Amino acid sequence: MSLPLELVIPILQQLPQRHLLTTALVSHDWSQLSLTSFYDSVYIHTNHQGKRFFEALRSLPLVYRQCIRAIYFNVFPWYIRADCVMNHPIELLPIYCPQLQSLAVVHLDNPVLPDSFAMVDVQGVHYSSDIGIHIISNDLPLCPNMRCIGTLLGSESLKKYRPIFQQLTAMSLEEKQLFDLLDQIPITEPPSHVLFPALHTLDLTCSSDDDIFLGVAALDWLQYHCPSLSHLSLQGFSFNMIEVPTQLPVHASLVSLDLKNVTIENRHWFYVFAALYPALRSLALDVHFLDSIQLALLTDEEDLDERVRRHRYGMTYEILHWIVRCASLRSLVIAKLGQDSVAHDLLGMLAGMALDSSWDCRLTCIAIGECSKESFQIVKELLGCQPLTKHLNTLCLPLDTTDNDDRATVNGCAFVRPPTFPPCDLAPDSLANISSLHLHQGFGGTTVALVQLLQTCTNLDTLTLRNVALEHDPCPLHFPSLASSELLTKFNLTSLALHGCVVYRADLFYALLQHQLPQLSSLAMVNVKLLQLGPDPFLNLDVALRNLYIVWVSTEAGRCYTLHLYENQSSTRMTRYTCQADDIHRRFPDTPVLHIGCRYADRVFFNRNKGMNDSW
């Protein structure tokens, strides 16, 4: 039975690229449609990939070059340097890719502080806001079909794109470019010319080392010239003293606000943000306040301590009311709020208001980014507040403890072992609804008991662990059946990412991956040390992987410089991918080798070193 082509197209768009090569063999029409989807989006993760891509463009038939709609450069520091993007002949893109609609310099996603633009669909690497400033030079010609510009352009390049501002849906601007536009194209009454009518994502970045202040007038200008804006990111700006206007513009279309590394000097700014953006569904806060030295300039020395206390309390109170009064808010990210105590005080107040029913909490996502010596205890209090967590499906939590913490109190268990998550005295249903969990620590010796965690989070499908020790065995006092059972419990986890972790009893970890995660589709191990694994181990996964990312993995025998990837098809095993550092193995023939088998893997990335120069 033949399908109408209008039905074939949406089906092909959902298929992995490897399957598109198969569907291309069905017929001439299917071949054209399959290869059109195959070339639609290009992800460049390394310098070598970028070089090969631009070389291939010269010989690729025009019919396929016209299919390229999006190009993404990943500049996460371990993979590709931002300045290396400049070495590619991007000035040829309008010629070789005449239908190009999206060009973005991105870095891999982080659950703590999400980026404005769509990232590569991979987890497990650390957030970095340092993607560079003028990554795309002034030599970038006009691409007439461009919709998304996911990087800062030089001023000359930005001028070239003025004729198509009205069709842009996403773009980045630095402070000088914004202020130039404010001066050149003011607000007019009645409305005449709207500069960005289709824009829904805007990233404003301050690249100056000086304090650059944004005022209400600039936000008013954005509301006028970006009437469809739904996602706004403000990075590196300062918001100083303010007289609150009697009438504030309302930007009702904005549903996501991301304040990155901003300084707020006056608490009334939080009232202004709440009035400007009443329909927020997502709020991310990475905010600095005035410190004691700055406040000392504003008051007498003898009043300094009291001034600091009142300043901190005022900020906390205004943020609290902003969150509580925003009925549409569903996602709250607290990456940084002044001093550590501000975030902890705020979370305590939110929990208290949820418990006494003065706040009907509807949050589905809470992410806490900052780490402190009190993090683990704050996390326990947060998870113990059922009215606050009842709707949550996504959590990002810090797990830091100190050597002075009483382990029985931290673990909720008399069984002496390192501070462990999840604590044994956690209510059974505290994490039952969580489908996406991200745990991290900056210091301390917290351990994650993996089997105990999976048993506690019965609906978990995505797990990211960063800078923690990972052990296999659950607490024998509170989970004796898991500790002694010969039956292997199956878990629903589909995505697992480890970053900066030490895995104890890696042999049992391998066994869990092989036999207890039948739905696993994405596996990332970055800067991971596998202990008690044995020589030349073989991770044989009976699953199809969408993503396999192996970066800087080592065992007790040393760094793994070689990866052998096998595809298990029927009764045969085929070597699909071999990556070997010949020079290393000639000098050190006993270096460990990673052997990984699976049904197939769509996207594979292997990097033998942490350094970016060894990526391929």
Number of C-alpha atoms within 10 A of each C-alpha: 3 5 7 8 12 8 9 14 15 11 11 20 16 10 14 14 17 13 13 21 14 12 17 18 13 11 10 10 11 19 16 16 20 26 19 23 22 23 16 17 16 16 16 23 23 25 25 14 16 21 15 12 15 16 13 11 16 12 10 11 11 13 11 17 21 17 20 22 22 20 20 20 25 25 27 24 16 20 23 24 19 23 15 13 22 15 11 15 14 17 17 16 19 17 14 20 20 19 19 25 18 22 22 23 23 25 28 21 22 18 23 24 24 17 20 21 23 14 18 16 10 19 26 26 24 18 16 15 13 11 19 15 18 17 18 23 18 16 16 20 18 18 21 15 16 23 23 22 20 25 23 25 24 19 15 13 17 18 14 16 18 11 11 16 20 16 17 22 21 24 24 21 23 21 19 15 18 18 14 10 13 16 9 9 14 13 19 10 6 6 9 8 13 17 20 21 18 19 23 20 23 23 21 20 21 22 17 12 7 10 14 16 17 15 13 19 13 14 16 17 18 20 21 22 21 24 20 19 24 19 21 19 20 20 22 22 23 21 19 18 13 14 9 12 9 5 7 15 17 18 23 17 18 24 19 21 20 22 20 24 20 22 23 21 20 17 22 19 22 20 14 17 16 20 18 20 20 20 20 24 18 19 18 23 21 21 20 17 21 17 14 15 10 12 18 17 10 11 11 10 11 9 10 17 13 10 18 18 11 12 20 20 16 15 22 24 17 17 20 18 14 19 20 19 13 16 17 16 23 19 20 20 22 21 20 22 24 18 15 15 14 17 20 19 16 18 21 16 15 21 23 16 18 19 16 10 11 11 18 15 23 18 21 19 21 22 22 27 24 21 21 21 19 17 21 26 17 21 17 19 14 18 19 17 17 15 19 24 25 19 16 22 19 22 24 22 22 25 32 24 25 17 11 7 14 12 19 16 13 20 24 17 17 11 14 10 12 16 26 25 21 23 21 22 14 17 13 11 15 18 26 17 19 24 19 21 21 21 23 24 22 17 16 17 18 22 21 25 19 18 22 22 17 20 19 21 24 17 18 24 19 20 21 21 24 24 23 24 20 23 20 20 19 23 21 12 12 14 15 11 12 18 16 11 9 8 8 11 14 14 21 18 24 18 24 19 22 25 22 21 22 22 24 18 16 21 18 16 21 18 15 19 19 18 15 17 20 18 17 24 18 24 21 24 23 23 23 22 21 23 17 14 19 14 14 15 15 17 18 20 23 19 20 19 21 19 21 20 18 21 25 20 23 23 23 13 17 14 17 22 23 21 20 16 23 22 21 20 11 7 5 8 13 12 12 13 13 12 16 15 13 12 9 13 14 9 9 10 10 13 18 22 22 21 16 18 23 19 17 20 20 15 14 15 14 22 24 23 19 16 14 18 15 16 20 15
